[in-house]
């Protein structure tokens, strides 16, 4: 599963007495990556979502399943491994039909 943090994700962590730094440390992930997830700029794998939900559920005294539902929404059943994006001459992704890098 691929997840996206719900808009209230930062507030939910805060009400549980958790900081993003603490969650990142306990989940063994980059604080920078977690901040992007919290801001909605990045999606998160099921494995990392489960780690975060376990930490949140422990602090709130709820099930991990309920924690996952509160913190995240499902974006996709699996990572899109369809047609790869085209890359230009210098290895950068090209934009749409124009072929510009």
Steps between C-alpha positions, in 0.01 A plus 500: 500500500602856435368761743468877526493679834164653581498882528463474879809275532727763668229597750429134584867440579509814712192403702664163568801686641722403208733714294592421141862459611405245764274306263770497231759374748275229642383393151862493378439742216624840389340798674523685169300227324240494778458878477427465127247224573334713770477797261338284233790533258592128512312174530616230737541124470291259701803398704579855616130576556478191722802613705351846553156357581657265758667794675180708492284209619736436791475863613122524454411152630313401183541219249757534226223461242308794646821705514567427132146612408536823701841593362492381137286445195568235237627641171570176313496128560857472373774715358438593138744290303341567164664688217811683620522874447715609209839648570680756292857515376642589844296246693237747619130423465341659196184709530197370314487483124745785441803293598648793697710415805 
